[in-house]
Amino acid sequence: WGRYDDFVETAEELISLTSAGHAPWSIIEGADPNFRSLEVAETTLAAMRQALARGNGDHGPAHPPALQMPVTVGQRNVLDAVDLSARVEDEDYETRLGELQGRLNHVYRERHARGQGAVLVFEGWDAAGKGGAIRRITPAVDTRHIEVHRIAVPTEEEKARHYLWRFWRRLPRAGEIAVFDRSWYGRVLVERIEGFATEEEWRRAYAEINDFEHRLLEHGMAVVKFWLHISPDKQEQRFKSREKIPYKQYKLTEEDLRNRDRWDAYTAAVHEMVERTSSARAPWTLVPGNQKKFARLTVLETLCEALETEG
C-alpha cells in the first residue's frame, strides 16, 4: 500500500506507451465487483463483435461511424462528473484573478531562467470560453516569451505531411510558452467524428499522441491540458448572444450549429480521449465552464500548480 502511487504512475506510463489502435487498453473501475464484471463482459463482447464484423484480413471501415459511444454500463462518461453549477462571486473574482496572475508571473519567470518551456493545450465545446481563458494567461507573461497558436484547417502543405508535423514546428523555445487553441487532439475529435481520419488512423493516434507528449516532458517541458465543458443549453444561450452582437457574429459559423447535432458523438470521443491520453505528468483538467469567471480562475490555478510541480 505504501507504494500505491508509484504503481499508478508506472501503470499509466505502461498504458500510454502500449495502447494501440488495434489493441487498446480498457480502463475499468474495480471498486464494485458487479460493475467490474459487467464492464469486462460488455467490453469483451463488443471487441469480439467488431472483429467478426470486420472479417478476416479486413482492418475495418474506411471511416469511423458517425456515432460510436464508449462501451460503458449505463453510458457513464467522464464529463458527467463535471459540476457545471460551480461559480465564483463577482466581488471575489477580480481579487483572485490578480493573485493568480501574479503567481503565474512568478513561476513563469523562474522556469524561464532555468530554460524550462511549457505547452498549454485548450480543447472544449464551441463557445466554452477557451479564448477568454487564454486572454487571462497572456498578460501574466512577457509577450516575447509566449505565443498563442489558433489551430484551424490544415493547409495543403500540412496535409502532405504527418498530422503532428504542424505542431512540432510550433513548439516553444527553451523557457518559453506555446498555447494551442485547439491542437493535435483534433485527430481523435473532429477528424474522427467528421470522417477526415480513418478508424485505423484515429485509433492509432492515441499512442502517437502519448509518445509525442512523453518526448516533450522528457525534454523538460510542462504539458498542461484543459477541456472546457459547458452544457448544451449554455452553448445555445451563448450562440444566440453572438448572433445579437455585431462584433461577435464572426465567431458563429454553420459548422458550429451543425456540431450541436453531434453532441453525443463528440461526448463519446472526449471520454475516450481523456481515458486514453491522461497521464500522471500530463493529465486532462476538465473545467466547468458554465460560468466563465469560474472557468478562468480554475485554468489559472491549475496552470500555476502544474508549472510549480514540474519545476
Residue frames relative to the residue before (quaternion, step in Angstrom):
aa qw qx qy qz dx dy dz
W 1.0000 0.0000 0.0000 0.0000 0.00 0.00 0.00
G 0.6345 0.5675 -0.3347 0.4042 3.55 1.06 -0.72
R 0.7407 0.3607 -0.2139 0.5248 3.59 1.21 -0.39
Y 0.2394 0.8077 -0.5088 0.1771 3.57 1.20 0.48
D 0.6657 0.5089 -0.3126 0.4474 3.60 0.88 -0.93
D 0.6272 0.5264 -0.3354 0.4659 3.59 1.05 -0.73
F 0.6435 0.5215 -0.3184 0.4611 3.56 1.02 -0.83
V 0.6422 0.5266 -0.3231 0.4538 3.59 0.95 -0.88
E 0.6625 0.5078 -0.3102 0.4549 3.58 0.89 -0.91
T 0.6590 0.5006 -0.3047 0.4715 3.58 0.98 -0.85
A 0.6503 0.5177 -0.3137 0.4589 3.57 0.98 -0.87
E 0.6432 0.5230 -0.3277 0.4533 3.59 0.97 -0.81
E 0.6580 0.4941 -0.3148 0.4730 3.57 0.97 -0.82
L 0.6295 0.5364 -0.3314 0.4541 3.58 0.98 -0.83
I 0.6779 0.4940 -0.2918 0.4597 3.57 0.88 -0.97
S 0.6799 0.5057 -0.3019 0.4369 3.58 0.87 -0.94
L 0.7328 0.4328 -0.2398 0.4671 3.59 1.04 -0.73
T 0.7763 0.3467 -0.1844 0.4931 3.61 1.15 -0.41
S 0.5227 0.6114 -0.4379 0.4015 3.61 1.21 0.03
A 0.0288 -0.8192 0.5712 -0.0422 3.56 -0.55 1.18
G 0.6746 -0.5155 0.3457 0.3996 3.54 -1.23 0.45
H 0.7298 0.4146 -0.2417 0.4869 3.57 0.98 -0.82
A 0.7911 0.1387 -0.0804 0.5903 3.60 1.25 -0.33
P 0.0482 0.8407 -0.5365 0.0553 3.60 0.51 1.16
W 0.4736 -0.6173 0.5369 0.3261 3.54 -1.25 0.46
S 0.2031 -0.7349 0.6306 0.1447 3.56 -1.19 0.62
I 0.2219 -0.7847 0.5690 0.1059 3.58 -0.65 1.14
I 0.0474 -0.8313 0.5513 -0.0527 3.56 -0.55 1.21
E 0.4322 -0.6796 0.5304 0.2647 3.56 -0.91 0.94
G 0.1812 -0.8486 0.4942 0.0534 3.56 -0.70 1.09
A 0.4090 0.7398 -0.4661 0.2610 3.60 1.23 0.05
D 0.7471 0.3073 -0.1748 0.5629 3.58 0.98 -0.87
P 0.3827 -0.7597 0.4687 0.2383 3.64 -0.43 1.13
N 0.6345 0.5268 -0.3424 0.4501 3.61 1.03 -0.66
F 0.6511 0.4984 -0.3085 0.4822 3.55 0.95 -0.90
R 0.6397 0.5470 -0.3186 0.4359 3.56 0.95 -0.94
S 0.6808 0.4953 -0.2925 0.4534 3.57 0.87 -0.95
L 0.6633 0.4995 -0.3036 0.4672 3.57 0.95 -0.88
E 0.6572 0.5217 -0.3142 0.4441 3.57 0.95 -0.87
V 0.6445 0.5096 -0.3166 0.4740 3.58 0.96 -0.87
A 0.6706 0.5046 -0.3018 0.4523 3.58 0.91 -0.92
E 0.6881 0.4771 -0.2941 0.4609 3.60 0.87 -0.92
T 0.6427 0.5186 -0.3258 0.4601 3.58 0.99 -0.79
T 0.6605 0.5030 -0.2991 0.4704 3.58 0.96 -0.89
L 0.6559 0.5165 -0.3068 0.4570 3.57 0.94 -0.91
A 0.6569 0.5099 -0.3112 0.4601 3.59 0.95 -0.88
A 0.6535 0.5134 -0.3155 0.4581 3.59 0.97 -0.83
M 0.6570 0.5049 -0.3113 0.4653 3.58 0.98 -0.81
R 0.6473 0.5145 -0.3205 0.4620 3.58 1.00 -0.79
Q 0.6393 0.5167 -0.3287 0.4651 3.58 1.01 -0.78
A 0.6515 0.5158 -0.3168 0.4574 3.57 0.98 -0.84
L 0.6619 0.4986 -0.3054 0.4691 3.58 0.98 -0.82
A 0.6450 0.5312 -0.3201 0.4465 3.57 1.03 -0.80
R 0.6588 0.5133 -0.3133 0.4521 3.57 1.06 -0.71
G 0.3131 -0.7552 0.5171 0.2535 3.56 1.00 -0.78
N 0.6752 -0.4979 0.3596 0.4085 3.55 -1.28 0.20
G 0.8518 0.1638 -0.1320 0.4797 3.54 -0.93 0.97
D 0.6211 0.5211 -0.3527 0.4672 3.60 1.24 -0.07
H 0.2652 -0.8068 0.5137 0.1224 3.58 -0.66 1.09
G 0.7474 -0.4148 0.2289 0.4658 3.57 1.07 0.55
P 0.6870 -0.4902 0.3461 0.4098 3.55 -1.31 0.18
A 0.6109 -0.5705 0.4051 0.3705 3.55 -1.22 0.52
H 0.7896 0.1490 -0.0795 0.5900 3.58 1.12 -0.60
P 0.5309 -0.6263 0.4524 0.3482 3.59 -1.08 0.62
P 0.5747 -0.5717 0.4354 0.3915 3.58 -1.14 0.44
A 0.6257 -0.5722 0.3733 0.3765 3.57 -1.13 0.61
L 0.7966 0.1131 -0.0507 0.5917 3.58 1.05 -0.69
Q 0.1047 0.7884 -0.5952 0.1147 3.56 -0.44 1.22
M 0.1583 -0.8234 0.5412 0.0640 3.55 0.02 1.30
P 0.5373 -0.6082 0.4589 0.3617 3.60 -1.09 0.58
V 0.4849 -0.6507 0.4953 0.3101 3.55 -1.16 0.60
T 0.2786 0.7509 -0.5481 0.2411 3.58 -0.14 1.27
V 0.5125 -0.6338 0.4799 0.3246 3.54 -1.07 0.72
G 0.8380 0.1102 -0.1008 0.5249 3.58 -0.76 1.01
Q 0.4809 -0.6956 0.4210 0.3282 3.60 1.24 0.42
R 0.1624 0.7924 -0.5626 0.1710 3.59 0.90 0.92
N 0.0322 -0.8059 0.5906 -0.0263 3.57 -1.06 0.74
V 0.5927 -0.6039 0.3918 0.3612 3.58 -1.03 0.74
L 0.6456 0.5412 -0.3325 0.4240 3.59 1.04 -0.67
D 0.5467 0.6264 -0.3976 0.3882 3.58 1.20 -0.40
A 0.6689 0.5230 -0.2964 0.4373 3.58 1.15 -0.58
V 0.5439 0.6261 -0.4028 0.3873 3.61 1.24 -0.19
D 0.3211 -0.7586 0.5421 0.1658 3.57 -0.78 1.08
L 0.1695 -0.8349 0.5190 0.0700 3.57 -0.07 1.29
S 0.5727 0.5751 -0.3922 0.4329 3.60 1.25 -0.01
A 0.4519 0.7095 -0.4439 0.3086 3.61 1.26 -0.21
R 0.1141 0.7942 -0.5863 0.1117 3.56 -0.93 0.90
V 0.2857 -0.7145 0.6086 0.1934 3.54 -1.35 0.27
E 0.5072 -0.6431 0.4770 0.3187 3.56 -1.07 0.72
D 0.5972 -0.6108 0.3877 0.3465 3.56 -1.00 0.85
E 0.6774 0.5101 -0.3075 0.4318 3.59 0.94 -0.85
D 0.6813 0.4703 -0.2905 0.4799 3.61 1.20 -0.41
Y 0.5445 0.6824 -0.3836 0.3011 3.55 1.17 -0.59
E 0.7100 0.4719 -0.2895 0.4352 3.61 0.66 -1.06
T 0.6384 0.5259 -0.3294 0.4554 3.58 0.99 -0.80
R 0.6912 0.4744 -0.2741 0.4712 3.54 0.87 -0.99
L 0.6114 0.5570 -0.3458 0.4430 3.58 1.04 -0.75
G 0.6747 0.4950 -0.2938 0.4620 3.58 0.88 -0.93
E 0.6403 0.5297 -0.3230 0.4529 3.57 1.00 -0.83
L 0.7034 0.4673 -0.2737 0.4603 3.57 0.86 -0.94
Q 0.6336 0.5116 -0.3408 0.4697 3.60 1.02 -0.68
G 0.6319 0.5153 -0.3293 0.4763 3.59 1.07 -0.68
R 0.6430 0.5171 -0.3105 0.4720 3.56 1.01 -0.82
L 0.6466 0.5147 -0.3132 0.4679 3.57 1.00 -0.84
N 0.6347 0.5317 -0.3339 0.4504 3.58 0.94 -0.83
H 0.6562 0.5216 -0.3088 0.4494 3.57 0.97 -0.87
V 0.7163 0.4374 -0.2729 0.4703 3.60 0.76 -0.99
Y 0.6066 0.5477 -0.3597 0.4502 3.60 1.07 -0.65
R 0.6723 0.4991 -0.3105 0.4500 3.62 0.87 -0.91
E 0.6279 0.5266 -0.3365 0.4639 3.58 1.05 -0.71
R 0.6784 0.4785 -0.2898 0.4763 3.57 0.92 -0.89
H 0.6233 0.5421 -0.3432 0.4471 3.58 1.01 -0.77
A 0.6511 0.5209 -0.3147 0.4536 3.57 0.98 -0.84
R 0.7081 0.4290 -0.2534 0.5004 3.59 1.13 -0.61
G 0.4882 -0.6853 0.4189 0.3414 3.58 1.28 -0.04
Q 0.4725 0.6678 -0.4391 0.3715 3.58 1.18 0.56
G 0.2263 -0.8028 0.5423 0.1012 3.56 -0.56 1.16
A 0.2134 -0.7611 0.5949 0.1457 3.54 -1.33 -0.03
V 0.1739 -0.7476 0.6342 0.0935 3.51 -1.20 0.72
L 0.1053 -0.7968 0.5945 0.0235 3.57 -0.68 1.13
V 0.1441 -0.7994 0.5822 0.0348 3.56 -0.80 1.07
F 0.0562 -0.7912 0.6090 0.0045 3.56 -0.83 1.04
E 0.0713 0.7493 -0.6530 0.0832 3.51 -0.78 1.16
G 0.2612 0.7688 -0.5585 0.1696 3.57 -1.20 0.31
W 0.6902 -0.4571 0.3576 0.4322 3.52 -1.34 0.08
D 0.5923 -0.5172 0.4618 0.4103 3.56 -1.25 0.38
A 0.8290 0.1598 -0.1704 0.5081 3.58 -0.99 0.96
A 0.4126 0.7242 -0.4657 0.2973 3.60 1.18 0.42
G 0.5858 -0.6145 0.3632 0.3838 3.61 1.21 -0.26
K 0.2571 0.7927 -0.5170 0.1956 3.59 1.15 0.51
G 0.6783 0.5067 -0.2966 0.4418 3.57 0.84 -0.98
G 0.6561 0.5143 -0.3101 0.4571 3.58 0.97 -0.84
A 0.6427 0.5126 -0.3223 0.4693 3.58 1.02 -0.77
I 0.6481 0.5157 -0.3155 0.4631 3.57 0.98 -0.84
R 0.6695 0.5102 -0.3035 0.4464 3.58 0.98 -0.82
R 0.6339 0.4872 -0.3486 0.4892 3.63 1.20 -0.17
I 0.6145 0.5288 -0.3450 0.4730 3.58 1.28 -0.18
T 0.6862 0.5537 -0.3015 0.3629 3.57 0.74 -1.07
P 0.6436 0.5240 -0.3700 0.4175 3.70 0.90 -0.61
A 0.6570 0.5321 -0.3067 0.4373 3.59 1.20 -0.47
V 0.7145 0.4016 -0.2246 0.5271 3.58 1.30 -0.17
D 0.5655 -0.5758 0.4689 0.3590 3.57 -1.09 0.74
T 0.4765 -0.7136 0.4321 0.2775 3.59 -0.65 1.09
R 0.5948 0.5684 -0.3695 0.4320 3.60 1.19 -0.38
H 0.7604 0.3999 -0.1777 0.4799 3.56 1.21 -0.50
I 0.7167 0.3515 -0.2614 0.5427 3.59 1.20 0.32
E 0.0227 -0.7897 0.6130 -0.0095 3.56 -1.04 0.81
V 0.2402 -0.7675 0.5831 0.1150 3.54 -0.93 0.99
H 0.1323 -0.7858 0.6027 0.0425 3.56 -0.81 1.07
R 0.1378 -0.7780 0.6098 0.0630 3.57 -0.58 1.14
I 0.2211 -0.8333 0.5010 0.0751 3.51 -0.24 1.35
A 0.0462 -0.7895 0.6118 -0.0161 3.54 -0.82 1.07
V 0.7848 -0.2584 0.2226 0.5175 3.56 -1.22 -0.50
P 0.4865 -0.6770 0.4552 0.3126 3.63 -0.84 0.86
T 0.4949 -0.6408 0.5014 0.3051 3.54 -1.17 0.66
E 0.6781 -0.4651 0.3576 0.4427 3.57 -1.28 0.15
E 0.6225 0.5352 -0.3383 0.4600 3.58 1.05 -0.75
E 0.6834 0.4824 -0.2861 0.4673 3.58 0.96 -0.86
K 0.6291 0.5430 -0.3348 0.4441 3.59 1.04 -0.72
A 0.6507 0.5381 -0.3100 0.4369 3.57 1.16 -0.61
R 0.7167 0.3889 -0.2317 0.5305 3.58 1.31 -0.10
H 0.6970 -0.4126 0.3536 0.4680 3.55 -1.32 0.04
Y 0.5822 -0.6473 0.3598 0.3357 3.58 -0.90 0.90
L 0.6518 0.5150 -0.3274 0.4503 3.61 1.15 -0.46
W 0.4690 0.7086 -0.4340 0.2994 3.60 1.22 -0.33
R 0.6990 0.4826 -0.2937 0.4383 3.58 0.84 -0.92
F 0.6534 0.4813 -0.3230 0.4869 3.58 1.22 -0.29
W 0.5725 0.5758 -0.3746 0.4476 3.59 1.07 -0.65
R 0.7281 0.4525 -0.2553 0.4471 3.58 0.84 -0.96
R 0.6726 0.4602 -0.3043 0.4931 3.60 1.26 -0.07
L 0.4149 0.7175 -0.4711 0.3019 3.60 1.23 0.10
P 0.5252 -0.6767 0.4196 0.3005 3.60 -1.05 0.70
R 0.5490 -0.5588 0.4986 0.3712 3.51 -1.34 0.29
A 0.6933 -0.4500 0.3459 0.4440 3.55 -1.29 0.22
G 0.8217 0.2289 -0.1864 0.4875 3.57 -0.89 0.97
E 0.6714 0.4815 -0.3006 0.4765 3.59 1.24 -0.08
I 0.3914 -0.7204 0.5364 0.2003 3.56 -1.34 0.26
A 0.1076 -0.7567 0.6415 0.0652 3.55 -1.03 0.87
V 0.1500 -0.7785 0.6068 0.0572 3.55 -0.86 1.04
F 0.1408 -0.7968 0.5850 0.0551 3.57 -0.77 1.06
D 0.1587 -0.7521 0.6373 0.0550 3.54 -0.63 1.24
R 0.7209 -0.0397 -0.1087 0.6833 3.50 0.23 1.50
S 0.0656 -0.8349 0.5428 -0.0630 3.55 -1.03 0.73
W 0.7790 -0.2948 0.2714 0.4822 3.53 -1.32 -0.50
Y 0.5596 0.6090 -0.3943 0.4006 3.59 1.22 -0.25
G 0.4335 0.6779 -0.4661 0.3678 3.56 1.25 0.01
R 0.5604 0.6223 -0.3787 0.3941 3.57 1.18 -0.59
V 0.7805 0.3025 -0.1554 0.5246 3.58 0.97 -0.86
L 0.6441 0.4583 -0.3329 0.5141 3.57 1.28 0.25
V 0.8334 0.1955 -0.1173 0.5035 3.60 -0.18 -1.25
E 0.6675 0.4968 -0.3240 0.4502 3.61 0.92 -0.79
R 0.6190 0.5240 -0.3321 0.4817 3.56 1.14 -0.60
I 0.7274 0.4532 -0.2553 0.4475 3.57 0.73 -1.07
E 0.7404 0.4188 -0.2287 0.4734 3.58 0.93 -0.89
G 0.5024 -0.6820 0.4135 0.3339 3.59 1.25 -0.11
F 0.3982 0.7190 -0.4824 0.3029 3.61 1.19 0.41
A 0.7287 0.2554 -0.1909 0.6061 3.57 1.29 -0.30
T 0.4864 -0.6426 0.4962 0.3229 3.57 -1.05 0.69
E 0.6559 -0.5006 0.3703 0.4268 3.56 -1.23 0.33
E 0.6319 0.5294 -0.3342 0.4568 3.57 0.98 -0.79
E 0.6665 0.5152 -0.3034 0.4453 3.60 0.97 -0.85
W 0.7371 0.4076 -0.2762 0.4629 3.61 0.73 -0.92
R 0.6115 0.5234 -0.3709 0.4632 3.60 1.09 -0.47
R 0.6441 0.5106 -0.3142 0.4750 3.58 1.05 -0.71
A 0.5932 0.6340 -0.3516 0.3499 3.57 1.12 -0.68
Y 0.5659 0.5995 -0.4077 0.3925 3.63 1.04 -0.56
A 0.6864 0.4598 -0.2813 0.4881 3.58 0.88 -0.93
E 0.6360 0.5316 -0.3328 0.4496 3.60 1.00 -0.77
I 0.6680 0.4951 -0.2944 0.4711 3.57 0.96 -0.88
N 0.6397 0.5190 -0.3292 0.4617 3.59 0.94 -0.83
D 0.6558 0.5007 -0.3068 0.4746 3.57 0.99 -0.83
F 0.6220 0.5503 -0.3215 0.4548 3.58 1.01 -0.87
E 0.7130 0.4419 -0.2615 0.4775 3.59 0.80 -1.00
H 0.5965 0.5601 -0.3584 0.4494 3.58 1.09 -0.66
R 0.6431 0.5190 -0.3186 0.4644 3.58 1.01 -0.79
L 0.6386 0.5186 -0.3290 0.4637 3.59 1.01 -0.77
L 0.6560 0.5125 -0.3056 0.4621 3.58 0.94 -0.89
E 0.6660 0.5004 -0.3007 0.4644 3.57 0.95 -0.86
H 0.6460 0.5125 -0.3054 0.4762 3.57 1.21 -0.51
G 0.6139 -0.5865 0.3352 0.4083 3.59 1.27 -0.04
M 0.5192 0.6265 -0.4237 0.3979 3.58 1.25 0.15
A 0.3566 -0.6553 0.6072 0.2734 3.52 -1.30 0.40
V 0.1441 -0.7626 0.6251 0.0830 3.57 -1.07 0.77
V 0.0082 0.8133 -0.5764 0.0789 3.57 -0.45 1.26
K 0.0751 -0.8426 0.5321 -0.0356 3.57 -0.55 1.22
F 0.0872 -0.8060 0.5854 0.0014 3.55 -0.90 1.02
W 0.0973 -0.7217 0.6790 0.0926 3.53 -1.17 0.76
L 0.1997 -0.7815 0.5821 0.1026 3.59 -0.61 1.15
H 0.1302 -0.8345 0.5354 -0.0041 3.51 -0.51 1.29
I 0.0324 0.7660 -0.6413 0.0320 3.56 -1.02 0.89
S 0.5503 -0.5980 0.4630 0.3539 3.56 -1.28 0.27
P 0.6343 -0.5208 0.3929 0.4148 3.61 -1.19 0.36
D 0.6423 0.5255 -0.3300 0.4499 3.60 1.00 -0.77
K 0.6546 0.5007 -0.3150 0.4708 3.58 0.97 -0.82
Q 0.6284 0.5263 -0.3427 0.4589 3.59 1.00 -0.73
E 0.6481 0.5146 -0.3183 0.4624 3.57 0.94 -0.88
Q 0.6330 0.5370 -0.3219 0.4552 3.57 1.00 -0.84
R 0.6927 0.4681 -0.2786 0.4727 3.59 0.92 -0.87
F 0.5974 0.5457 -0.3609 0.4637 3.59 1.09 -0.63
K 0.6679 0.4970 -0.3017 0.4646 3.59 0.90 -0.90
S 0.6228 0.5338 -0.3334 0.4648 3.57 1.08 -0.72
R 0.6446 0.5218 -0.3202 0.4580 3.58 1.00 -0.79
E 0.6230 0.5548 -0.3391 0.4348 3.56 1.04 -0.74
K 0.7154 0.4739 -0.2461 0.4506 3.58 1.06 -0.78
I 0.7076 0.4240 -0.2513 0.5063 3.60 1.19 -0.49
P 0.4490 -0.7450 0.4166 0.2642 3.62 -0.35 1.22
Y 0.7405 0.4241 -0.2582 0.4529 3.61 0.80 -0.91
K 0.6724 0.4481 -0.3106 0.5006 3.59 1.28 0.06
Q 0.4640 0.7175 -0.4340 0.2856 3.58 1.24 -0.20
Y 0.5980 0.5873 -0.3648 0.4055 3.58 1.10 -0.64
K 0.6101 0.5822 -0.3464 0.4108 3.59 1.18 -0.51
L 0.6979 0.4551 -0.2619 0.4871 3.57 1.17 -0.53
T 0.0246 -0.8172 0.5745 -0.0394 3.57 -0.61 1.16
E 0.6615 -0.4843 0.3874 0.4216 3.53 -1.31 0.23
E 0.6141 0.5569 -0.3419 0.4425 3.56 1.09 -0.70
D 0.6126 0.5499 -0.3461 0.4500 3.60 1.03 -0.78
L 0.6846 0.4834 -0.2830 0.4664 3.57 0.91 -0.95
R 0.6575 0.5175 -0.3107 0.4510 3.56 0.99 -0.83
N 0.6374 0.5563 -0.3288 0.4197 3.58 1.04 -0.77
R 0.5477 0.6142 -0.4045 0.3990 3.59 1.17 -0.44
D 0.6389 0.5320 -0.3243 0.4512 3.57 1.12 -0.64
R 0.7206 0.3983 -0.2351 0.5166 3.58 1.26 -0.30
W 0.1943 0.8262 -0.5074 0.1487 3.56 1.20 0.53
D 0.6797 0.4939 -0.2999 0.4518 3.60 0.86 -0.93
A 0.6440 0.5186 -0.3256 0.4586 3.58 1.00 -0.78
Y 0.6686 0.4804 -0.3008 0.4814 3.58 0.96 -0.82
T 0.6043 0.5526 -0.3553 0.4507 3.59 1.05 -0.72
A 0.6470 0.5113 -0.3115 0.4722 3.57 0.98 -0.84
A 0.6676 0.5023 -0.3005 0.4601 3.57 0.95 -0.88
V 0.6326 0.5207 -0.3312 0.4681 3.60 1.02 -0.78
H 0.6227 0.5506 -0.3353 0.4435 3.57 0.95 -0.87
E 0.7085 0.4480 -0.2703 0.4735 3.57 0.80 -0.98
M 0.6069 0.5602 -0.3477 0.4437 3.58 1.06 -0.73
V 0.6844 0.4758 -0.2829 0.4744 3.58 0.84 -0.99
E 0.6641 0.5248 -0.3048 0.4366 3.56 0.92 -0.93
R 0.7802 0.3808 -0.1820 0.4616 3.59 0.92 -0.89
T 0.7864 0.3207 -0.1751 0.4981 3.63 1.14 -0.32
S 0.5295 0.5899 -0.4342 0.4279 3.60 1.20 0.30
S 0.0000 0.8079 -0.5874 0.0481 3.57 -0.71 1.09
A 0.7189 -0.4514 0.3021 0.4338 3.57 -1.29 0.22
R 0.7711 0.3482 -0.1867 0.4993 3.60 0.94 -0.85
A 0.7754 0.1888 -0.1376 0.5867 3.60 1.22 -0.23
P 0.0917 0.8318 -0.5403 0.0881 3.59 0.59 1.13
W 0.4735 -0.6091 0.5408 0.3352 3.52 -1.31 0.29
T 0.1719 -0.7315 0.6468 0.1300 3.55 -1.14 0.71
L 0.2146 -0.7734 0.5878 0.1014 3.57 -0.64 1.16
V 0.1556 -0.8443 0.5123 0.0240 3.55 -0.28 1.33
P 0.3697 -0.7026 0.5550 0.2484 3.62 -0.76 0.97
G 0.0865 -0.8683 0.4884 -0.0065 3.57 -0.51 1.17
N 0.3791 0.7393 -0.4936 0.2570 3.60 1.17 0.17
Q 0.7229 0.2227 -0.1931 0.6250 3.57 1.21 -0.50
K 0.4265 -0.7491 0.4459 0.2412 3.57 -0.46 1.22
K 0.6474 0.5368 -0.3353 0.4247 3.58 0.93 -0.82
F 0.6435 0.5043 -0.3257 0.4749 3.58 0.97 -0.80
A 0.6419 0.5310 -0.3245 0.4481 3.58 0.96 -0.86
R 0.6641 0.5135 -0.3134 0.4440 3.59 0.90 -0.88
L 0.6641 0.4868 -0.3082 0.4764 3.58 0.95 -0.81
T 0.6283 0.5386 -0.3326 0.4524 3.58 1.02 -0.78
V 0.6468 0.5156 -0.3124 0.4672 3.57 0.97 -0.88
L 0.6814 0.4944 -0.2959 0.4514 3.59 0.83 -0.95
E 0.6792 0.4863 -0.3017 0.4595 3.59 0.87 -0.91
T 0.6488 0.5108 -0.3148 0.4680 3.58 0.96 -0.84
L 0.6472 0.5236 -0.3142 0.4563 3.56 0.97 -0.86
C 0.6475 0.5141 -0.3216 0.4615 3.59 0.90 -0.87
E 0.6699 0.5004 -0.3004 0.4588 3.57 0.87 -0.94
A 0.6608 0.5137 -0.3122 0.4494 3.58 0.95 -0.85
L 0.6835 0.4778 -0.2927 0.4678 3.59 0.90 -0.88
E 0.6341 0.5171 -0.3298 0.4709 3.58 1.05 -0.68
T 0.6596 0.5097 -0.3054 0.4602 3.58 1.01 -0.81
E 0.6912 0.4687 -0.2772 0.4752 3.57 0.92 -0.91
G 0.5892 0.5937 -0.3655 0.4084 3.57 1.19 -0.45
